[in-house]
Amino acid sequence: MSESVPERPRANFLAALNVRRNAVLGFGFAALATAGVMALFVFLPGSRRATPYYLALGAVLALSLGALVTTVLTLVSAYRLAKEENVT
């Protein structure tokens, strides 16, 4: 057990799982998907309700979809890292 303890274990853990990259990809995808949904269902056919309602709905969709995609990508990274550690 001569392994040294990392100085910043949480930062190393997040870096190993590529959380920053996954968050950028996840929230980028969510922003594009939300823009598409808003254009397809709100702005093209026209809306009868006030715009702030739709903007709030779009924000909820973007944040929840971004968090979901980020979580899935991070779980895939964790699985790959665990699989890589078991092989060696």
N, CA, C and O atoms as a GROMACS GRO file, in nm:
protein
  352
    1MET      N    1   0.082  -0.118   0.000
    1MET     CA    2   0.000   0.000   0.000
    1MET      C    3   0.087   0.125   0.000
    1MET      O    4   0.070   0.212   0.085
    2SER      N    5   0.175   0.132  -0.091
    2SER     CA    6   0.262   0.247  -0.101
    2SER      C    7   0.204   0.355  -0.191
    2SER      O    8   0.272   0.453  -0.222
    3GLU      N    9   0.079   0.338  -0.234
    3GLU     CA   10   0.016   0.440  -0.318
    3GLU      C   11  -0.007   0.567  -0.238
    3GLU      O   12  -0.049   0.563  -0.122
    4SER      N   13   0.021   0.677  -0.301
    4SER     CA   14   0.000   0.805  -0.233
    4SER      C   15  -0.146   0.847  -0.248
    4SER      O   16  -0.211   0.819  -0.349
    5VAL      N   17  -0.195   0.913  -0.148
    5VAL     CA   18  -0.332   0.963  -0.150
    5VAL      C   19  -0.335   1.090  -0.232
    5VAL      O   20  -0.255   1.180  -0.207
    6PRO      N   21  -0.425   1.100  -0.330
    6PRO     CA   22  -0.429   1.222  -0.411
    6PRO      C   23  -0.466   1.344  -0.327
    6PRO      O   24  -0.542   1.334  -0.231
    7GLU      N   25  -0.411   1.456  -0.365
    7GLU     CA   26  -0.435   1.580  -0.290
    7GLU      C   27  -0.579   1.628  -0.305
    7GLU      O   28  -0.636   1.681  -0.210
    8ARG      N   29  -0.636   1.609  -0.421
    8ARG     CA   30  -0.773   1.653  -0.447
    8ARG      C   31  -0.854   1.535  -0.499
    8ARG      O   32  -0.872   1.523  -0.620
    9PRO      N   33  -0.902   1.449  -0.412
    9PRO     CA   34  -0.968   1.327  -0.458
    9PRO      C   35  -1.097   1.353  -0.536
    9PRO      O   36  -1.125   1.284  -0.634
   10ARG      N   37  -1.175   1.450  -0.494
   10ARG     CA   38  -1.301   1.477  -0.566
   10ARG      C   39  -1.274   1.531  -0.706
   10ARG      O   40  -1.339   1.490  -0.802
   11ALA      N   41  -1.178   1.621  -0.717
   11ALA     CA   42  -1.145   1.677  -0.848
   11ALA      C   43  -1.090   1.569  -0.940
   11ALA      O   44  -1.122   1.567  -1.058
   12ASN      N   45  -1.007   1.481  -0.886
   12ASN     CA   46  -0.954   1.371  -0.966
   12ASN      C   47  -1.064   1.275  -1.010
   12ASN      O   48  -1.063   1.226  -1.123
   13PHE      N   49  -1.159   1.250  -0.921
   13PHE     CA   50  -1.270   1.161  -0.952
   13PHE      C   51  -1.356   1.221  -1.064
   13PHE      O   52  -1.393   1.151  -1.158
   14LEU      N   53  -1.388   1.350  -1.053
   14LEU     CA   54  -1.468   1.415  -1.156
   14LEU      C   55  -1.394   1.422  -1.289
   14LEU      O   56  -1.455   1.408  -1.395
   15ALA      N   57  -1.264   1.443  -1.283
   15ALA     CA   58  -1.185   1.446  -1.406
   15ALA      C   59  -1.179   1.308  -1.470
   15ALA      O   60  -1.184   1.297  -1.593
   16ALA      N   61  -1.169   1.203  -1.390
   16ALA     CA   62  -1.164   1.068  -1.445
   16ALA      C   63  -1.295   1.030  -1.513
   16ALA      O   64  -1.295   0.954  -1.610
   17LEU      N   65  -1.406   1.082  -1.463
   17LEU     CA   66  -1.536   1.052  -1.522
   17LEU      C   67  -1.575   1.149  -1.634
   17LEU      O   68  -1.682   1.134  -1.693
   18ASN      N   69  -1.491   1.245  -1.664
   18ASN     CA   70  -1.517   1.344  -1.770
   18ASN      C   71  -1.647   1.420  -1.747
   18ASN      O   72  -1.724   1.442  -1.841
   19VAL      N   73  -1.672   1.460  -1.625
   19VAL     CA   74  -1.799   1.525  -1.591
   19VAL      C   75  -1.814   1.658  -1.663
   19VAL      O   76  -1.923   1.691  -1.710
   20ARG      N   77  -1.708   1.734  -1.672
   20ARG     CA   78  -1.716   1.865  -1.739
   20ARG      C   79  -1.753   1.849  -1.887
   20ARG      O   80  -1.840   1.920  -1.937
   21ARG      N   81  -1.688   1.756  -1.956
   21ARG     CA   82  -1.719   1.731  -2.097
   21ARG      C   83  -1.862   1.680  -2.112
   21ARG      O   84  -1.934   1.722  -2.202
   22ASN      N   85  -1.902   1.589  -2.022
   22ASN     CA   86  -2.038   1.536  -2.028
   22ASN      C   87  -2.142   1.644  -2.005
   22ASN      O   88  -2.248   1.644  -2.068
   23ALA      N   89  -2.113   1.736  -1.914
   23ALA     CA   90  -2.207   1.846  -1.888
   23ALA      C   91  -2.219   1.938  -2.009
   23ALA      O   92  -2.328   1.982  -2.043
   24VAL      N   93  -2.108   1.968  -2.072
   24VAL     CA   94  -2.112   2.053  -2.191
   24VAL      C   95  -2.192   1.985  -2.302
   24VAL      O   96  -2.275   2.049  -2.365
   25LEU      N   97  -2.166   1.857  -2.324
   25LEU     CA   98  -2.241   1.784  -2.426
   25LEU      C   99  -2.389   1.772  -2.390
   25LEU      O  100  -2.476   1.790  -2.474
   26GLY      N  101  -2.416   1.740  -2.265
   26GLY     CA  102  -2.554   1.721  -2.221
   26GLY      C  103  -2.637   1.847  -2.230
   26GLY      O  104  -2.748   1.845  -2.282
   27PHE      N  105  -2.583   1.957  -2.180
   27PHE     CA  106  -2.660   2.081  -2.183
   27PHE      C  107  -2.661   2.144  -2.322
   27PHE      O  108  -2.754   2.217  -2.355
   28GLY      N  109  -2.559   2.117  -2.404
   28GLY     CA  110  -2.563   2.160  -2.543
   28GLY      C  111  -2.673   2.090  -2.620
   28GLY      O  112  -2.748   2.152  -2.695
   29PHE      N  113  -2.682   1.958  -2.600
   29PHE     CA  114  -2.789   1.881  -2.662
   29PHE      C  115  -2.924   1.928  -2.613
   29PHE      O  116  -3.017   1.942  -2.693
   30ALA      N  117  -2.937   1.954  -2.484
   30ALA     CA  118  -3.064   1.998  -2.427
   30ALA      C  119  -3.106   2.134  -2.483
   30ALA      O  120  -3.224   2.157  -2.509
   31ALA      N  121  -3.010   2.223  -2.502
   31ALA     CA  122  -3.041   2.355  -2.558
   31ALA      C  123  -3.093   2.342  -2.701
   31ALA      O  124  -3.190   2.407  -2.739
   32LEU      N  125  -3.028   2.257  -2.780
   32LEU     CA  126  -3.073   2.237  -2.918
   32LEU      C  127  -3.209   2.169  -2.923
   32LEU      O  128  -3.295   2.208  -3.002
   33ALA      N  129  -3.230   2.068  -2.839
   33ALA     CA  130  -3.358   1.999  -2.836
   33ALA      C  131  -3.470   2.092  -2.790
   33ALA      O  132  -3.580   2.089  -2.845
   34THR      N  133  -3.442   2.174  -2.690
   34THR     CA  134  -3.543   2.268  -2.641
   34THR      C  135  -3.576   2.372  -2.747
   34THR      O  136  -3.692   2.407  -2.765
   35ALA      N  137  -3.476   2.421  -2.817
   35ALA     CA  138  -3.501   2.518  -2.925
   35ALA      C  139  -3.587   2.454  -3.033
   35ALA      O  140  -3.677   2.518  -3.087
   36GLY      N  141  -3.559   2.328  -3.065
   36GLY     CA  142  -3.640   2.258  -3.164
   36GLY      C  143  -3.784   2.238  -3.120
   36GLY      O  144  -3.876   2.258  -3.198
   37VAL      N  145  -3.802   2.198  -2.995
   37VAL     CA  146  -3.938   2.179  -2.942
   37VAL      C  147  -4.014   2.311  -2.938
   37VAL      O  148  -4.130   2.317  -2.976
   38MET      N  149  -3.947   2.415  -2.892
   38MET     CA  150  -4.013   2.547  -2.885
   38MET      C  151  -4.051   2.596  -3.025
   38MET      O  152  -4.160   2.649  -3.045
   39ALA      N  153  -3.962   2.578  -3.121
   39ALA     CA  154  -3.991   2.622  -3.257
   39ALA      C  155  -4.105   2.540  -3.318
   39ALA      O  156  -4.193   2.594  -3.383
   40LEU      N  157  -4.102   2.410  -3.296
   40LEU     CA  158  -4.200   2.322  -3.358
   40LEU      C  159  -4.339   2.336  -3.297
   40LEU      O  160  -4.439   2.334  -3.369
   41PHE      N  161  -4.346   2.350  -3.166
   41PHE     CA  162  -4.477   2.349  -3.100
   41PHE      C  163  -4.527   2.485  -3.053
   41PHE      O  164  -4.646   2.500  -3.025
   42VAL      N  165  -4.440   2.584  -3.044
   42VAL     CA  166  -4.484   2.714  -2.989
   42VAL      C  167  -4.478   2.823  -3.094
   42VAL      O  168  -4.578   2.888  -3.122
   43PHE      N  169  -4.361   2.846  -3.152
   43PHE     CA  170  -4.342   2.963  -3.235
   43PHE      C  171  -4.398   2.945  -3.376
   43PHE      O  172  -4.453   3.040  -3.432
   44LEU      N  173  -4.386   2.827  -3.437
   44LEU     CA  174  -4.437   2.808  -3.572
   44LEU      C  175  -4.590   2.810  -3.578
   44LEU      O  176  -4.646   2.886  -3.657
   45PRO      N  177  -4.659   2.730  -3.496
   45PRO     CA  178  -4.806   2.736  -3.506
   45PRO      C  179  -4.866   2.860  -3.441
   45PRO      O  180  -4.984   2.889  -3.463
   46GLY      N  181  -4.790   2.932  -3.363
   46GLY     CA  182  -4.842   3.048  -3.291
   46GLY      C  183  -4.895   3.007  -3.155
   46GLY      O  184  -4.948   2.897  -3.138
   47SER      N  185  -4.881   3.095  -3.061
   47SER     CA  186  -4.926   3.063  -2.925
   47SER      C  187  -5.032   3.161  -2.882
   47SER      O  188  -5.033   3.277  -2.924
   48ARG      N  189  -5.122   3.114  -2.797
   48ARG     CA  190  -5.229   3.198  -2.748
   48ARG      C  191  -5.203   3.244  -2.605
   48ARG      O  192  -5.270   3.335  -2.556
   49ARG      N  193  -5.107   3.184  -2.540
   49ARG     CA  194  -5.075   3.221  -2.402
   49ARG      C  195  -4.957   3.318  -2.402
   49ARG      O  196  -4.891   3.340  -2.503
   50ALA      N  197  -4.934   3.374  -2.285
   50ALA     CA  198  -4.824   3.469  -2.271
   50ALA      C  199  -4.689   3.399  -2.289
   50ALA      O  200  -4.673   3.284  -2.248
   51THR      N  201  -4.596   3.467  -2.349
   51THR     CA  202  -4.464   3.411  -2.377
   51THR      C  203  -4.388   3.368  -2.252
   51THR      O  204  -4.318   3.267  -2.258
   52PRO      N  205  -4.396   3.438  -2.138
   52PRO     CA  206  -4.321   3.393  -2.020
   52PRO      C  207  -4.354   3.250  -1.976
   52PRO      O  208  -4.268   3.180  -1.923
   53TYR      N  209  -4.477   3.208  -1.996
   53TYR     CA  210  -4.513   3.070  -1.963
   53TYR      C  211  -4.431   2.971  -2.046
   53TYR      O  212  -4.378   2.872  -1.995
   54TYR      N  213  -4.423   2.999  -2.175
   54TYR     CA  214  -4.347   2.911  -2.263
   54TYR      C  215  -4.198   2.918  -2.237
   54TYR      O  216  -4.128   2.817  -2.248
   55LEU      N  217  -4.148   3.035  -2.203
   55LEU     CA  218  -4.006   3.047  -2.170
   55LEU      C  219  -3.974   2.970  -2.042
   55LEU      O  220  -3.869   2.906  -2.033
   56ALA      N  221  -4.064   2.976  -1.944
   56ALA     CA  222  -4.043   2.898  -1.821
   56ALA      C  223  -4.048   2.749  -1.850
   56ALA      O  224  -3.966   2.673  -1.798
   57LEU      N  225  -4.141   2.707  -1.932
   57LEU     CA  226  -4.150   2.566  -1.971
   57LEU      C  227  -4.025   2.522  -2.047
   57LEU      O  228  -3.975   2.412  -2.026
   58GLY      N  229  -3.974   2.609  -2.133
   58GLY     CA  230  -3.852   2.579  -2.206
   58GLY      C  231  -3.731   2.568  -2.114
   58GLY      O  232  -3.644   2.483  -2.134
   59ALA      N  233  -3.725   2.654  -2.011
   59ALA     CA  234  -3.614   2.647  -1.915
   59ALA      C  235  -3.620   2.517  -1.836
   59ALA      O  236  -3.517   2.454  -1.812
   60VAL      N  237  -3.739   2.477  -1.795
   60VAL     CA  238  -3.753   2.350  -1.723
   60VAL      C  239  -3.712   2.233  -1.812
   60VAL      O  240  -3.642   2.142  -1.767
   61LEU      N  241  -3.755   2.234  -1.936
   61LEU     CA  242  -3.719   2.128  -2.029
   61LEU      C  243  -3.568   2.123  -2.051
   61LEU      O  244  -3.508   2.015  -2.049
   62ALA      N  245  -3.506   2.239  -2.071
   62ALA     CA  246  -3.362   2.243  -2.096
   62ALA      C  247  -3.282   2.195  -1.975
   62ALA      O  248  -3.188   2.117  -1.991
   63LEU      N  249  -3.319   2.239  -1.856
   63LEU     CA  250  -3.244   2.199  -1.737
   63LEU      C  251  -3.263   2.051  -1.705
   63LEU      O  252  -3.166   1.982  -1.673
   64SER      N  253  -3.384   2.003  -1.714
   64SER     CA  254  -3.406   1.862  -1.680
   64SER      C  255  -3.346   1.769  -1.785
   64SER      O  256  -3.286   1.667  -1.751
   65LEU      N  257  -3.360   1.803  -1.912
   65LEU     CA  258  -3.301   1.720  -2.017
   65LEU      C  259  -3.148   1.726  -2.011
   65LEU      O  260  -3.081   1.625  -2.032
   66GLY      N  261  -3.093   1.843  -1.982
   66GLY     CA  262  -2.948   1.856  -1.968
   66GLY      C  263  -2.894   1.773  -1.853
   66GLY      O  264  -2.791   1.707  -1.867
   67ALA      N  265  -2.964   1.776  -1.740
   67ALA     CA  266  -2.922   1.695  -1.625
   67ALA      C  267  -2.932   1.546  -1.656
   67ALA      O  268  -2.845   1.469  -1.617
   68LEU      N  269  -3.038   1.506  -1.725
   68LEU     CA  270  -3.056   1.365  -1.759
   68LEU      C  271  -2.947   1.316  -1.853
   68LEU      O  272  -2.889   1.210  -1.830
   69VAL      N  273  -2.919   1.391  -1.957
   69VAL     CA  274  -2.817   1.350  -2.054
   69VAL      C  275  -2.679   1.350  -1.989
   69VAL      O  276  -2.599   1.260  -2.015
   70THR      N  277  -2.650   1.450  -1.906
   70THR     CA  278  -2.523   1.454  -1.835
   70THR      C  279  -2.507   1.332  -1.744
   70THR      O  280  -2.400   1.272  -1.738
   71THR      N  281  -2.612   1.296  -1.674
   71THR     CA  282  -2.608   1.179  -1.586
   71THR      C  283  -2.584   1.052  -1.664
   71THR      O  284  -2.502   0.969  -1.624
   72VAL      N  285  -2.653   1.036  -1.775
   72VAL     CA  286  -2.635   0.915  -1.856
   72VAL      C  287  -2.492   0.908  -1.911
   72VAL      O  288  -2.430   0.802  -1.908
   73LEU      N  289  -2.441   1.020  -1.962
   73LEU     CA  290  -2.304   1.020  -2.015
   73LEU      C  291  -2.201   0.991  -1.906
   73LEU      O  292  -2.103   0.921  -1.930
   74THR      N  293  -2.223   1.043  -1.786
   74THR     CA  294  -2.131   1.018  -1.676
   74THR      C  295  -2.138   0.873  -1.631
   74THR      O  296  -2.036   0.814  -1.596
   75LEU      N  297  -2.257   0.814  -1.631
   75LEU     CA  298  -2.269   0.672  -1.598
   75LEU      C  299  -2.198   0.585  -1.701
   75LEU      O  300  -2.136   0.484  -1.666
   76VAL      N  301  -2.206   0.623  -1.827
   76VAL     CA  302  -2.134   0.550  -1.932
   76VAL      C  303  -1.984   0.562  -1.909
   76VAL      O  304  -1.910   0.465  -1.923
   77SER      N  305  -1.937   0.682  -1.874
   77SER     CA  306  -1.795   0.701  -1.845
   77SER      C  307  -1.751   0.618  -1.725
   77SER      O  308  -1.643   0.559  -1.726
   78ALA      N  309  -1.835   0.613  -1.622
   78ALA     CA  310  -1.802   0.533  -1.503
   78ALA      C  311  -1.797   0.384  -1.537
   78ALA      O  312  -1.709   0.313  -1.490
   79TYR      N  313  -1.890   0.339  -1.618
   79TYR     CA  314  -1.891   0.198  -1.660
   79TYR      C  315  -1.764   0.164  -1.738
   79TYR      O  316  -1.702   0.061  -1.715
   80ARG      N  317  -1.728   0.252  -1.832
   80ARG     CA  318  -1.607   0.227  -1.912
   80ARG      C  319  -1.481   0.227  -1.825
   80ARG      O  320  -1.391   0.146  -1.845
   81LEU      N  321  -1.477   0.319  -1.728
   81LEU     CA  322  -1.362   0.327  -1.639
   81LEU      C  323  -1.354   0.202  -1.551
   81LEU      O  324  -1.245   0.149  -1.529
   82ALA      N  325  -1.467   0.157  -1.501
   82ALA     CA  326  -1.469   0.036  -1.418
   82ALA      C  327  -1.431  -0.086  -1.499
   82ALA      O  328  -1.359  -0.174  -1.451
   83LYS      N  329  -1.478  -0.093  -1.623
   83LYS     CA  330  -1.446  -0.206  -1.710
   83LYS      C  331  -1.296  -0.205  -1.742
   83LYS      O  332  -1.232  -0.310  -1.746
   84GLU      N  333  -1.241  -0.086  -1.764
   84GLU     CA  334  -1.098  -0.072  -1.794
   84GLU      C  335  -1.014  -0.115  -1.672
   84GLU      O  336  -0.910  -0.180  -1.688
   85GLU      N  337  -1.057  -0.080  -1.553
   85GLU     CA  338  -0.984  -0.116  -1.431
   85GLU      C  339  -0.988  -0.265  -1.405
   85GLU      O  340  -0.893  -0.321  -1.351
   86ASN      N  341  -1.098  -0.332  -1.442
   86ASN     CA  342  -1.109  -0.476  -1.420
   86ASN      C  343  -1.026  -0.557  -1.518
   86ASN      O  344  -0.986  -0.669  -1.487
   87VAL      N  345  -0.999  -0.502  -1.634
   87VAL     CA  346  -0.923  -0.573  -1.735
   87VAL      C  347  -0.776  -0.579  -1.697
   87VAL      O  348  -0.712  -0.682  -1.717
   88THR      N  349  -0.723  -0.472  -1.644
   88THR     CA  350  -0.579  -0.467  -1.613
   88THR      C  351  -0.545  -0.530  -1.484
   88THR      O  352  -0.428  -0.533  -1.445
   0.00000   0.00000   0.00000
